[in-house]
Amino acid sequence: MEPLKDTSGLSQDQMTKKRNRFAPLFVGSVTLGLVLLIGTVLTFTARAKSADSADAPQLTVPAVRQHDNEFARVAKAVEPAVVNINTESTVKNPRRRLHRSPRQNPGEDQNNDNDALRDWFDRFFGQEPGVPGGPDGSEMTTQSLGSGIVVSSNGYIVTNFHVVDKADRIRVSLMGDPGAVSYPAKVIGTDRETDLAVLKIDVNRALPVAKLGNSDSMQVGDWVLAIGSPFGLKSTVTAGIVSAKGRNIVPGRQFQSFIQTDAAINPGNSGGPLVNMDGEVIGINTAIYTESSGYQGVGFALPSNTVVQVFNQLVSPAHKVERGSIGITFSAEPSPAVTRMYGGGKGIIVQDVVPGGPAAQAGIKGGDAIISVGGKNITTGDELVAEISGHHPGDKLKIGFLRNGKHEETTVTVADRQKLFGAQLGTSESENEEQAPKEGKLGITVKPVPAALAKRFNLQPNQGLLVLDVKPGSFADSVQLSRGDVILEINRQPVNDPDTFAKIESGLKSGQDVVFVVRQAGQGREATNTFLGGTLP
């Protein structure tokens, strides 16, 4: 299956390639058109000399009248609340591309038997750390385009997280303003798991607001419009139908159940609305399935009901989404034989419980089959996750389950999913703190190499340290050490834990030669050692 593409704007390099691709054809068409036009004029002129046109009528333009068109009515009502989003990101010095490392199994309440999930978006816009800069390794600025919708008259905007991810500068253009007018935007909050972000712009007037609908009311076959700025073309409207609902297109993403549509969605549509015939936004256009980096009839929008839930939490004082969990894992695609063996053919079979977590404290064990949450019967893993994640930490839930064919019930205190499973998700607060670059002589942040990554690099257990971040302009940056590299040695000394690294770093002096032995990101099991070094300033 070809990769799913996100629908954010093209990078500057990609835009150039697109222009180069189409420009010759366009110029050729214009030239041919001019030749044909001139030839036609000459023909008509020649004929005019030999023909009498006294009986030719004078043509008139008919009076303007409004056509009865539902699409036009809906588009006119919604367009003023749709915005164009332009972002800029600065990439510094990395000459080699940092290949995306497989994302580990998210685990929270659902265990997909796939320990090498890659990012499901092949980004159209922007370039991540590790994308080549200029030929001399200098910094470069990349631009991307996306869309969004105004959801409050005082300037709050909803868009996709991937539209603004890693952006250094965000500017928003309103549909009704002249093309050159744009407003700086600040990020209020983001949620990676649903790929949503909330922005805020300050404008000295009340803004037109998009009306949100109930996405659950949509049916397969209903007409919808997609509105946005594909390829930077503002106020573009395309029409189609809802072609499917409840599409779970990304393994391990438990909070992304999409509306599928055949309305044309292209790069730049990301964050724009999918609208029903009542002029209500029932989805945020997020992704497309494509074999050509363009529209092929299959697009995906995040339901508006999910958008409302996430928005309300992102604008709260904490500016983050809090989801409940009881600390269990289960198979996303359970074997019928396992279900029959442990649950008598029903229930969600618990594979494991987090030690000391809510489920463990309440007595739930691996092999139990959960059949109800809060008195509501549960038949699928998605239902289980939805019922639990919608509760706040501290809430009490009655969990019904089967053990050895016997029905039992227990009360579980819901915990914060982020704290229970943040490490697996790669978004824990402690990890975020660890990734923040700390002031040091070398200018890098490191952590132990995860087991799955060590296997890919063909490393021994507890061998080396993973580079999480490289401070721009630092010594490590100058010798081209990159995020995602694995450091094996510094000045002939093995570095297998952060304490050893800190000790070696503290002992380095200005003017001293420093040499790293590394396995470079993206080389995989065939990786060989690379030596990077220089003189410490």
PAZAKOL-175641 format. One record per atom (N, C-alpha, C): x negated, y, z negated; residue in three letters. Coordinates in steps of 0.02 Angstrom, whole numbers, plus 50000, padded with zeros to 5 digits. Atoms other than C-alpha are relative to their C-alpha. Example, Ala and Ser with C-alpha at 12.3 -4.5 7.8 and 13.67 -1.06 7.14 Angstrom:
// residues 2
499554994150000ALA493854977549610ALA499555006050000ALA500424994150003SER493164994749643SER500395005549963SER
//
This chain:
// residues 537
499574994050000MET500005000050000MET499565006250000MET500384993949996GLU499325016850049GLU500105004249937GLU499944996050061PRO498995029249908PRO500565005050005PRO499504994750004LEU500345040949851LEU499635006649998LEU500324993449998LYS499915058949886LYS500405004949959LYS499614994650032ASP500355073449776ASP500145005250053ASP499774995349948THR501175087849866THR499775007049986THR500264993350011SER500115102349806SER499655002350064SER500284997249939GLY499245113749931GLY499334997050019GLY500635002449976LEU497735109650036LEU499425004249974LEU500594996350018SER495975114349983SER499795004350060SER500224995549946GLN495095127750084GLN499694996050056GLN500335004149950ASP494055114550172ASP500524996150041ASP499485003749965GLN495595104250213GLN500405004650046GLN499644995349960MET496505119650275MET499615001650064MET500424998549942THR495025123350390THR500044994450050THR499955005849956LYS495085105650458LYS500674999950036LYS499344999949969LYS496945107350488LYS500035005350055LYS499984994749950ARG496705123850579ARG499604997950062ARG500425002249944ASN495295116550684ASN500364994850041ASN499655005449966ARG496395101850726ARG500545002750047ARG499434997749962PHE497885111850788PHE499855006150043PHE500124993849964ALA497105128050850ALA499894999050075ALA500115000849928PRO496475121451019PRO500654998550037PRO499365001749968LEU498175113951060LEU500445006250004LEU499584994050002PHE499045130051008PHE499785005050053PHE500264995149952VAL497905141151111VAL500144997650071VAL499885002749933GLY498055129551260GLY500735000950020GLY499294999449985SER499945129851248SER500185007250017SER499864993049987VAL499975148751241VAL499755002050068VAL500294998249935THR498825150351391THR500434997350057THR499575002949949LEU499875138351494LEU500675003650005LEU499374996450001GLY501445147351439GLY499955006750035GLY500094993649968LEU500745163951497LEU499964999250075LEU500075001349928VAL500285156651666VAL500694998750031VAL499335001649974LEU502025149451688LEU500445006250000LEU499604994050004LEU502815165751631LEU499845004850057LEU500204995449946ILE501805176151754ILE500244997350067ILE499775003049938GLY502205163851892GLY500755001050009GLY499274999249997THR504055164951851THR500185007250017THR499874992949985VAL504025184051851VAL499875001650073VAL500164998749930LEU503175184352020LEU500524997050046LEU499495003349959THR504445172052088THR500645004150002THR499384996050003PHE505925182352026PHE499925006650037PHE500114993649966THR505135198352093THR500054999150075THR499995001449927ALA504885190652263ALA500714999150023ALA499315001349980ARG506675184752268ARG500435006449997ARG499614993950008ALA507315201652208ALA499975004450063ALA500074995849940LYS506675209752367LYS500474997850056LYS499605002649945SER507735198652477SER500724998649980SER499325001650022ALA509325196952370ALA500345006149971ALA499614994550026ASP510705209152323ASP500264998049931ASP499785001650069SER511045209752135SER500545004749975SER499494995150020ALA512435222452134ALA500574996849961ALA499455003250035ASP513665209552070ASP499784996649935ASP500265003250062ALA512555203951922ALA500325003449939ALA499694997150060PRO513435206351753PRO499475002449950PRO500424997950054GLN512665215251604GLN500134995549939GLN499925004550058LEU512345203351458LEU500035004149936LEU499944996550065THR512795208451280THR499874995049944THR500105004050061VAL512325202051107VAL500644999949960VAL499375000250037PRO513865195951014PRO499925002749929PRO500014997450068ALA514315203250845ALA499794994549951ALA500225004750051VAL513555195150692VAL500604997149964VAL499475003150040ARG514685182550608ARG499694994349959ARG500245005250045GLN514415170450465GLN500284993250020GLN499785006849984HIS514465152050510HIS500144996149936HIS499825004150058ASP515255139650392ASP499494994449993ASP500555004750006ASN513665130550338ASN499824999249927ASN500145001350070GLU513455122550167GLU499255000749985GLU500734999750011PHE511565121050186PHE499775007349993PHE500194993050001ALA511395139650223ALA500235003349935ALA499734997150062ARG512495144250075ARG499574998149940ARG500395002450056VAL511495133549954VAL499295003050002VAL500684997349994ALA509805139250020ALA499985007449980ALA499984992850015LYS510295157550008LYS500085001249925LYS499894999150072ALA510845155149827ALA499384998249959ALA500555002650040VAL509295145849768VAL499335003350016VAL500654997549979GLU507865153449868GLU499715005649957GLU500304994650039PRO507675169349763PRO499664997749936PRO500305002650062ALA507205158549611ALA499414995550013ALA500575004349983VAL505865148649705VAL499395004450009VAL500614996049997VAL504075154849689VAL499444996150035VAL500615002849971ASN502425151949777ASN499445000849949ASN500544999950050ILE500955147449665ILE499334999050034ILE500675000449972ASN499155150649714ASN499504999549943ASN500495000950053THR497725144249607THR499295000150029THR500715000349983GLU495835145949611GLU499634996249946GLU500425003950046SER494575134149533SER499285000750021SER500724999349986THR492695135949520THR499654993449987THR500395006150006VAL491595120849550VAL499275001950001VAL500694997950007LYS489795122349495LYS499524994150009LYS500625003749993ASN488255113349559ASN500024992650016ASN500085007049986PRO488695094949573PRO499954998750075PRO500095001249929ARG488025089049741ARG500324993550021ARG499705006349981ARG488765071649734ARG500694999549971ARG499315000550021ARG490575067349719ARG500064995349941ARG499855004450056LEU491155060249555LEU500594995850019LEU499455004449981HIS492185045249604HIS500444998949939HIS499545001050055ARG493735042849500ARG499904993249969ARG500075006450033SER493485029449372SER500694997249987SER499345002950011PRO494925017049351PRO500275002049932PRO499664998150063ARG496155022749219ARG500204993749963ARG499855005950039GLN496385010449079GLN500754999449987GLN499305001550014ASN498045002349036ASN500275004649946ASN499734995350049PRO499095015648948PRO500244996649937PRO499855004050060GLY499775002448830GLY500625001949962GLY499484998050047GLU501085012748738GLU500664996550015GLU499385003549996ASP502555001148716ASP500084995950064ASP499955003849937GLN502184993548886GLN499314998250022GLN500665002249982ASN500714983248942ASN500004997250070ASN500065002449932ASN500384981749128ASN499344996150005ASN500605004149994ASP499154967849169ASP499565002650057ASP500424996849950ASN498054979649268ASN499545004749965ASN500474995950038ASP496494986449186ASP499595004650044ASP500384995749954ALA495914996249338ALA500465004450040ALA499544995449966LEU497305008549377LEU499635006350019LEU500314993749979ARG496645022849479ARG500515005550000ARG499544994449995ASP497375040149482ASP500454999150060ASP499535001449946TRP498945038649585TRP500075005650050TRP500004994549952PHE498725055449666PHE499325000650034PHE500604998049963ASP497445058249802ASP500085007450013ASP499854992950001ARG497355076849772ARG499925003350068ARG500064996149940PHE497735087749922PHE499625006449986PHE500264993450014PHE497205103449833PHE499404999649954PHE500534999250049GLY495665109049742GLY499514994350001GLY500495005250004GLN494125098949703GLN499814999149928GLN500155001450069GLU493725090349541GLU499265001049986GLU500704999850016PRO492085091649447PRO499654994250034PRO500345005249965GLY490845082049551GLY500095000450075GLY499924999049929VAL491455087849720VAL499435004550023VAL500594996249979PRO490005094649821PRO500125007550003PRO499994992849992GLY489645113049807GLY499655001850064GLY500364998149940GLY488605122549931GLY499394995650010GLY500585004249986PRO487065114750010PRO499465000649948PRO500514999150051ASP485985121849873ASP500274998449930ASP499715001750065GLY487145115649735GLY500305005949964GLY499724994150033SER487815133049701SER500754999249990SER499295000550014GLU489555136249636GLU500425002050060GLU499544998349946MET491045137249752MET500705000749970MET499314999150022THR492855142549734THR500474996450047THR499515003549959THR494255131449794THR500695002949984THR499334997350007GLN496045136949820GLN500524994650013GLN499465004749987SER497685127449814SER500665003749998SER499344997049996LEU499505131049846LEU500524995249973LEU499455004150024GLY501085124849764GLY500625004349994GLY499374996550008SER502855129849721SER500234999449928SER499725000250067GLY503905132449565GLY500695003150000GLY499344996950006ILE505605138149503ILE500035004149936ILE499884995650058VAL506075152349387VAL500604997249962VAL499465002950040VAL507125145249244VAL500265004949947VAL499744994850045SER507325161149140SER499845006850029SER500074993549968SER507535179249189SER499395003949974SER500594996650026ASN506045184449080ASN499354996850022ASN500625002049967GLY504805175049186GLY499734993149986GLY500245006950010TYR504675156749132TYR500124995950063TYR500005003749937ILE504275145249277ILE499824992749988ILE500165007150003VAL504265126249295VAL499664998050065VAL500345002749942THR503045117749413THR499694993349982THR500365006250015ASN501985102049425ASN499355001449964ASN500644999350034PHE500495099649310PHE499434999950051PHE500565000749954HIS499405094449457HIS499905006350043HIS500074993749964VAL499735111449539VAL499515004749964VAL500404995250039VAL498855120849398VAL499424996749963VAL500525003650035ASP497685107349332ASP499315002750020ASP500694997649992LYS495905114049311LYS499965006950034LYS500014993449967ALA496405131049382ALA499695005249954ALA500294994550037ASP495375145949327ASP500435006450007ASP499594994149987ARG496595158449401ARG500654997750033ARG499345001849973ILE498465156849436ILE500385006450016ILE499604994249981ARG499495169449531ARG500644997650033ARG499335001949977VAL501345168749573VAL500295005450045VAL499664995449954SER502245176649721SER500744998449998SER499275000950000LEU504125179349715LEU500265000550071LEU499755000449931MET505155175649869MET500235006850026MET499734993649977GLY505935193049876GLY499505005550005GLY500514994850000ASP504305202749858ASP499604999850065ASP500455000049941PRO503135208249999PRO499464994749992PRO500485005550002GLY501855195050045GLY499385001349958GLY500624998550036ALA500395204049962ALA500095000649925ALA499884999050071VAL501225205849792VAL499994993349964VAL500015006050041SER500815192649662SER499875001949928SER500054998650072TYR500805191449473TYR499574994849966TYR500395005050037PRO499525183349357PRO500464996049954PRO499595004550041ALA500255168449266ALA499564996649948ALA500355003750052LYS499755160149104LYS500374993449988LYS499715006550013VAL500035141949060VAL500264999749929VAL499695000550066ILE501245139748915ILE499904993049972ILE500095006950023GLY501115120848906GLY500014995350059GLY500015005149947THR500815105149009THR500144993249970THR499885007050020ASP501325086949002ASP499774995550057ASP500295004249948ARG500235075049100ARG500454994150017ARG499635006249989GLU501395060249079GLU500595000950046GLU499464998649953THR502815068449174THR499775004650057THR500284995749950ASP501665079449279ASP500385006650005ASP499654993650002LEU502555095349224LEU499595005349964LEU500334994450033ALA501925112549173ALA500495005849997ALA499604993950007VAL502745128549111VAL499535006050004VAL500394993849992LEU502045145449167LEU500425005949978LEU499654993850018LYS502475163249116LYS499685005850037LYS500234993849969ILE502355179249216ILE500385005849969ILE499694994050028ASP502715196749156ASP500185004750057ASP499744995649948VAL503805206849275VAL500495004849967VAL499594994850033ASN504675223149231ASN500725000250026ASN499305000549980ARG506375217049289ARG500244992949987ARG499715006750009ALA507555202449265ALA499934996250066ALA500115004149940LEU507155188349386LEU500594995550015LEU499495004949983PRO508375177449482PRO499824993249970PRO500125006250036VAL508575160849392VAL500324994250037VAL499735006149970ALA508805143349462ALA500484996749951ALA499515003550041LYS510325134149398LYS499824992649998LYS500185007150006LEU509885116849330LEU500624995749997LEU499455004750000GLY511045102349363GLY499844993849960GLY500095006450035ASN511275085149284ASN499804994850052ASN500255004749950SER510195073149384SER500354993249997SER499655006450005ASP511175058249318ASP500634999850043ASP499394999849960SER512665064049420SER499884998750074SER500155001049930MET511755061649585MET500074992650019MET499925006849974GLN512155046349691GLN499604999150064GLN500355001549937VAL511225037849831VAL500475001850057VAL499604997649944GLY511835046049991GLY500215007249994GLY499844992950009ASP512135063349917ASP499525004450039ASP500424995249965TRP511495077950021TRP499585004049950TRP500444995850041VAL510005087649949VAL499575004350045VAL500474995749966LEU508875101950002LEU499355000449960LEU500654998850032ALA507015103549965ALA499775007050021ALA500204993149986ILE506395121549951ILE499315001249970ILE500674998650025GLY504605127349934GLY499565003250052GLY500504996849957SER503005132750021SER499534994850029SER500465004949971PRO502315117950120PRO499495003450044PRO500554997149961PHE500615122450193PHE499985007649993PHE500004992850011GLY500885139850120GLY500545003750036GLY499454996849963LEU502425143250227LEU500585001249952LEU499504998450051LYS503565152050103LYS500714999150026LYS499285000349986SER505445149750095SER500174994850053SER499855005449954THR505445133450190THR500534995449970THR499455004250023VAL507045123250175VAL500064993950045VAL499895006149962THR507235105050227THR500594996349969THR499405003550024ALA508755093850212ALA499934992450006ALA500005007249999GLY509025075450175GLY500514997349951GLY499555003050049ILE509905063550059ILE499614996949943ILE500305004150053VAL509555054849895VAL499984992950028VAL500065006649970SER508875038449963SER499914994549948SER500045004950055ALA508585029849795ALA499935003849935ALA500084997150067LYS508575033049608LYS499614995249956LYS500365004250048GLY507535026849463GLY499384996750028GLY500615002849971ARG505965024149565ARG499415000749951ARG500605000150042ASN504505019249452ASN499414998350045ASN500495001149947ILE503135021649579ILE499284999649974ILE500685000050027VAL501625022749463VAL499944995149943VAL500075004750055PRO501115007749359PRO499755003349937PRO500224997450064GLY500985012349176GLY500255006949982GLY499724993550015ARG501835029249192ARG500734999049979ARG499355002050026GLN503335026249080GLN500515005649999GLN499534994450005PHE504115043549087PHE500105003350067PHE499914997449933GLN504125045849274GLN500454995350039GLN499515003849962SER505705038649348SER500305004750052SER499884994849949PHE505945047649514PHE500654999150039PHE499504999949948ILE507335052449631ILE499634999750066ILE500315000649934GLN506845046849806GLN500435003650051GLN499634996349950THR507335057749953THR499654999750067THR500314999549934ASP507065058750141ASP499985007250024ASP500114993049983ALA507105077750139ALA499245001150008ALA500714999249986ALA505435083050213ALA499645003749944ALA500424997150053ILE504165086350075ILE499274999350023ILE500694999949976ASN502375091150119ASN499555003549950ASN500464996550044PRO500795097950036PRO500205007449992PRO499774993250014GLY501295114349952GLY500705000149972GLY499335000650029ASN503045108249905ASN499984998349926ASN500045002050070SER502425102249736SER500255005349953SER499734995450049GLY503395110249594GLY500625003650023GLY499404996949974GLY504785116349708GLY500624995849985GLY499405003450020PRO506605111549682PRO500294995450053PRO499555004049960LEU507675097649751LEU500705001949976LEU499384996650017VAL509425105049757VAL500604996250028VAL499395003149975ASN511175097749770ASN500445005150035ASN499574995649961MET512615105049869MET500405004949957MET499714994950044ASP513225114649716ASP499495005449984ASP500534995150012GLY511605124649720GLY499644998949934GLY500335001650064GLU510945115849564GLU499364996250013GLU500645003649996VAL509155110149542VAL500074993349964VAL499945006650032ILE509215091349511ILE499344996250000ILE500655003350002GLY507365087649531GLY499455004950017GLY500604996249983ILE505595094549545ILE499594995650048ILE500375003949950ASN504715088749705ASN499284998949977ASN500635001750031THR503155079649651THR499524996150045THR500465004449963ALA502465066549770ALA500324997650064ALA499765003149939ILE502605058549940ILE499624993550011ILE500365005949976TYR502185041450009TYR499815001450072TYR500224998149934THR501135043750163THR499404995850022THR500595003049970GLU499895035550279GLU499615005050041GLU500314995049957SER499435051850364SER499895006649965SER500064993850040SER499345064850223SER500565004950014SER499434995749986GLY501005071750283GLY500654996349992GLY499335002650010TYR502865068750283TYR500134993750041TYR499815006149965GLN503445051150327GLN500684997449976GLN499325001950016GLY505205051150260GLY500124997449930GLY499925002450068VAL504885046050080VAL499685005049952VAL500254995250050GLY504735059349944GLY500304998549932GLY499795001550068PHE504935058949756PHE500055006449959PHE499894994250043ALA505645071749635ALA500144997749929ALA499885001650070LEU505615071349446LEU500705002649981LEU499314997950015PRO507435071849382PRO500035006149955PRO499934993950038SER508035088249310SER500134998749926SER499895001550071ASN508595079849148ASN499354999149963ASN500675000650030THR506785075249114THR499675006749995THR500294993350000VAL506255092849160VAL500255004149940VAL499714996250056VAL507445100349031VAL499704997749934VAL500275002650063GLN506825088948892GLN499285002249989GLN500704998150006VAL504995092648928VAL499925007549991VAL500054992750006PHE505245111448952PHE500155002349929PHE499814997850067ASN506125113248784ASN499464998749949ASN500545001350047GLN504655105348695GLN499385004250016GLN500594996149982LEU503305114548793LEU500065007349980LEU499934993050020VAL504045131548748VAL500095000649924VAL499974999850073SER504155126748564SER499345002649972SER500624997350028PRO502835133748444PRO499394995450010PRO500565004749992ALA501775117948464ALA499754999750072ALA500165000149929HIS501785119448655HIS499764993250024HIS500175006749977LYS501675100748677LYS500614995549992LYS499455004850001VAL502805085848705VAL499844994649948VAL500085005050054GLU503035074448555GLU500464994250014GLU499605005949986ARG503625056748589ARG499914994849945ARG500025004950053GLY504065043348465GLY499734993250024GLY500245006849986SER503295025948456SER500034996049936SER500035004450059ILE503365010848341ILE499364995850001ILE500645003350000GLY501655004348393GLY500014992750021GLY500005006849972ILE501964988948500ILE499805000450073ILE500115000749929THR501444982948672THR500414994150026THR499635005449969PHE502424972148792PHE499865000050074PHE500155000649929SER502314966348972SER500505004050041SER499564996249956ALA502994977849106ALA500404995450045ALA499665004949958GLU503454962649211GLU499984993249965GLU500035006250040PRO503844948749088PRO500164993850040PRO499865006549968SER503814930749143SER500654997349972SER499385002950024PRO505544922749134PRO499874994249952PRO500165005650044ALA504724907649054ALA499835002449930ALA500184997250065VAL503994918448915VAL500625002449964VAL499384997450030THR505674926848885THR500444994349975THR499605005850022ARG506554909948877ARG499694996749939ARG500345003450055MET505244902848760MET500065003749935MET500024996150062TYR505204917248635TYR500655003649984TYR499394996250013GLY506874925948657GLY500634996550021GLY499405003549977GLY508044912648720GLY500295003150063GLY499774997049938GLY508144921948885GLY500195007349995GLY499834992950006LYS508434939448817LYS499515003649954LYS500444996050043GLY507534953648730GLY499345001750033GLY500664997849978ILE505854962148754ILE499484996749954ILE500485003950040ILE504434950748697ILE499415004449980ILE500564996150026VAL503174959648586VAL499354996150012VAL500645003349990GLN501414955448643GLN499535001249942GLN500464998450055ASP500484964348506ASP500285006049962ASP499814994250040VAL500704977248368VAL499375003649979VAL500574996050023VAL499554991448318VAL499894998649925VAL500135001450071PRO498714986448153PRO500155006149958PRO499824994650045GLY499454997048014GLY500525004750029GLY499514995649970GLY500695004848135GLY500714998749974GLY499325000650025PRO502575006948106PRO500294993050006PRO499715006749990ALA503074990148181ALA499674994949954ALA500355004750044ALA501734980848084ALA500235000849928ALA499784998850069GLN502254989147921GLN500714997549989GLN499315002350007ALA504064984347956ALA500074992450009ALA499985007249996GLY503594966147981GLY500084997150070GLY499945002549932ILE503734964848170ILE499334997150022ILE500615003549980LYS502484952648247LYS500014998550074LYS500045002349931GLY501864947248416GLY500414993750009GLY499575005749988GLY503084934848492GLY500735001449982GLY499304998150015ASP504634943448420ASP500325002850064ASP499634997449943ALA505974947848548ALA500485005549976ALA499584994450021ILE506724965248520ILE500625000250043ILE499365000249963ILE508564965248567ILE500435006249988ILE499604994050012SER509224981548493SER499585005349965SER500314994350033VAL508674998848438VAL500565004749979VAL499484995650025GLY509795009248326GLY500694997550015GLY499355003049986GLY511214997248358GLY500184999550073GLY499885000349928LYS511084998848547LYS499624994150030LYS500325005949970ASN510724982948645ASN499485002250051ASN500554998549956ILE509094983048742ILE499894994150046ILE500105005449952THR508874973048902THR499375000850042THR500604998849960THR507374981248988THR499485003949960THR500534996250032GLY505704988448939GLY500095007550005GLY499874992849992ASP506185005449009ASP500515002549950ASP499504998150051GLU507705005848895GLU499685000349931GLU500335000050065LEU506625001448746LEU499575006249990LEU500434994150004VAL505375015248783VAL500425006349994VAL499584994050001ALA506745028048816ALA500335001049932ALA499664999450064GLU507655024248654GLU499525002149945GLU500484998550054ILE506105025148546ILE499665006750011ILE500384993849988SER505165039448631SER500425006249990SER499574994250010GLY506675050848615GLY500075002149928GLY499964998350072HIS506535050648425HIS499365003649977HIS500574996350027HIS505395061648322HIS499644996149946HIS500365003350054PRO504025055548207PRO500355001249933PRO499664999650064GLY504785051848037GLY500714997550002GLY499325002749994ASP506465046148106ASP500004992649981ASP499915007150018LYS507105029448041LYS500424996650054LYS499645003749949LEU507655016448168LEU500104992849978LEU499885007150013LYS508484999648144LYS499834996150063LYS500225004149944ILE507664986848256ILE500264992949991ILE499765006950001GLY508544970448294GLY499554995750043GLY500455004349962PHE507454955948351PHE500134992649985PHE499955007250008LEU507394937148372LEU499314997249983LEU500615003550017ARG506074926448288ARG500164992649990ARG499865007250002ASN506084907748319ASN500754998750007ASN499295001049987GLY507864909548381GLY500475002949948GLY499604997250054LYS508464918048222LYS500035007550005LYS499914992849996HIS509194935548225HIS499795003349935HIS500234996350059GLU508314947648107GLU500055007550015GLU499964992849993GLU508374966348077GLU499545003349949GLU500444996350044THR507164978848003THR500045007450016THR500004992749990THR506984997647982THR499285002350011THR500674997749982VAL505495006048065VAL499995007649998VAL500104992750000THR504845023648036THR499615002050062THR500304998049937VAL504455031548204VAL499375004249988VAL500634996250005ALA502685038248228ALA499895003850065ALA500184996149941ASP501885050248353ASP499634995550050ASP500315004349949ARG501495040648512ARG499295002350017ARG500664997349984GLN500025052148546GLN499474997549952GLN500495002150049LYS499175047348385LYS499894992550001LYS500075007249999LEU499515028848404LEU499644997550062LEU500265002649937PHE499025026948586PHE499605005250039PHE500364994849964GLY498075042848629GLY499354997650031GLY500645002449974ALA496435033648652ALA500104996250066ALA499865003649938GLN497185021948782GLN500235004650055GLN499744995349950LEU498065036348869LEU499485005050023LEU500524995249982GLY496475046748872GLY500195007149984GLY499774993250015THR497375061648795THR500055001349926THR499954999050072SER497135059948608SER499685006549979SER500274993650024GLU496795075648509GLU499274999249980GLU500695001050021SER495205068148437SER499544999650060SER500415000549941GLU494575063948611GLU499935006750034GLU500054993349971ASN494995081348674ASN499495004249964ASN500494996350039GLU493985088548533GLU499294997650017GLU500655002749986GLU492565076748573GLU499755002250069GLU500204998249933GLN492585081648756GLN499815007450006GLN500184993049997ALA492415100048717ALA499255000849995ALA500724999450001PRO490625104648760PRO499765003549937PRO500294997150060LYS489595108148605LYS499345003350019LYS500634996749987GLU488145120148603GLU499424995449982GLU500575004350012GLY486545110148620GLY499455001650049GLY500564998449957LYS484855110448702LYS500094997350071LYS499925003149934LEU485385099148845LEU500645002250035LEU499384997549970GLY487145105748871GLY500494994750024GLY499545005349981ILE488095089348880ILE500364997349939ILE499615003550051THR489425080148782THR500034992750020THR500035007249984VAL489325061248770VAL500434996049952VAL499655004750043LYS490245046348699LYS499804992950021LYS500165006949981PRO490005027348696PRO500374998050064PRO499705002249936VAL490365018748862VAL500574995249986VAL499445004750008PRO492105010748864PRO499844993250030PRO500165006849979ALA492064991948887ALA500134998950074ALA499835001149929ALA492934992149057ALA499495003550046ALA500484996349959LEU491725005349124LEU499324996649997LEU500635003650007ALA490224995749055ALA499984994050046ALA499965005949956LYS490824980449150LYS499905002150072LYS500074997749931ARG490944990449311ARG499285002050016ARG500704997949991PHE489184997349286PHE499514994349988PHE500435005850014ASN488544979949245ASN499535001349941ASN500394998350059LEU487954986049074LEU500134995049944LEU499915004150060GLN487714976448913GLN500465003749951GLN499594996650051PRO488914979848769PRO499605005049960PRO500324994650039ASN488484996048678ASN499365002650032ASN500594997349965GLN487215000848811GLN500175006750032GLN499934993649968GLY487065019048860GLY500565004349971GLY499494995250021LEU488165034348835LEU500315003250062LEU499634997049944LEU489495041448951LEU499995007649994LEU499994992749999VAL489335059749000VAL500725002350011VAL499314997449996LEU491015068048964LEU500035006850032LEU499984993249973ASP490565085749010ASP499295002750006ASP500644996749989VAL489115096149075VAL500135007550000VAL499914992750004LYS489015114449027LYS499685003450059LYS500284996349943PRO488805125649180PRO499395004149980PRO500604996250013GLY487065133149186GLY499544997049949GLY500415003350051SER486365121149057SER499414996350032SER500575003949974PHE484765110949072PHE500254993850037PHE499745006049967ALA485765095249112ALA500305001850068ALA499724997749937ASP486675105049247ASP499465001250051ASP500544998349954SER485035110749322SER499664993950029SER500315006149974VAL484385092949341VAL500514995450033VAL499465003349963GLN486045087649420GLN500284993849964GLN499635005050038LEU486685076649280LEU500745001750005LEU499304998749985SER488555074649312SER500464996549951SER499485003250039ARG490115070749217ARG500164993250031ARG499885006849976GLY490425051949230GLY499374995950006GLY500635003850001ASP488575047249234ASP499924996449932ASP500165003550062VAL487945034849104VAL499265000849987VAL500704999050019ILE486335039649015ILE499754993749964ILE500305005950031LEU485245024548973LEU499415001849955LEU500594998050038GLU483665033148913GLU499885007550007GLU500264993249998ILE482965050248870ILE499284999649978ILE500715000350015ASN481075051548878ASN499794993149974ASN500185007050013ARG480895032448875ARG500334997149938ARG499665002550060GLN481995030948720GLN500724998150017GLN499315002149986PRO483605020748737PRO500495004249959PRO499484996250036VAL485175030548692VAL500654996050006VAL499415004350000ASN486605019048644ASN500565002349953ASN499484997450044ASP487555029448517ASP499895007549992ASP500054992650006PRO487935047948487PRO499495002349948PRO500484998050051ASP486865048548330ASP499295000050027ASP500675000449970THR485315042948424THR499905005750049THR500044994449952PHE485695055548561PHE499885006549964PHE500074993750037ALA485885069648434ALA499305000749970ALA500674999950030LYS484255064848350LYS499465001750052LYS500484998649946ILE483295064748514ILE500055007250023ILE499904993249976GLU484075081048570GLU499725005149951GLU500244995150050SER483655089948407SER499255000449998SER500735000150002GLY481835084948425GLY499675003050061GLY500284997249939LEU481605092448598LEU499815007349990LEU500254993250007LYS480625108548615LYS499955003450068LYS500064996149940SER480545122448742SER499334998650034SER500615001549962GLY479285118748881GLY499854992650005GLY500115007149999GLN479415100048855GLN500354996850060GLN499685003749946ASP479755088249000ASP500544995449971ASP499455004350021VAL481415079148984VAL500234996050061VAL499825004449944VAL481825064149093VAL500564995349977VAL499445004550012PHE483485054849097PHE499964994050047PHE499885005949958VAL483725037149159VAL500754998949998VAL499275000249998VAL485525036149219VAL500254995050052VAL499615003349949ARG486785025649313ARG500515005250023ARG499594994449976GLN487685037949425GLN500724997950013GLN499285001249992ALA489565039249434ALA500164997750070ALA499755002349935GLY490405029649573GLY499604994550031GLY500415005249969GLN489025016949606GLN500254993049984GLN499715006550017GLY489905002549516GLY499484994849983GLY500435005650022ARG489114985349489ARG499344999850038ARG500624999849962GLU487814988549623GLU499555005849980GLU500374994050021ALA487175003649528ALA499284998349982ALA500705000550020THR485305005949509THR499835006149959THR500204994450042ASN484395017049387ASN499755005950042ASN500224993849968THR484105035049439THR499655004349947THR500384995850046PHE482825046749361PHE500145007350015PHE499874992849994LEU483315064949333LEU499605003549946LEU500414996750051GLY482135076849247GLY499805007050018GLY500244993249991GLY481425094149223GLY499675002349935GLY500324997250059THR480575105549099THR500515004349962THR499514996650041LEU481655111848956LEU499815007449992LEU500164992950005PRO481765130948957PRO499805001949928PRO
//
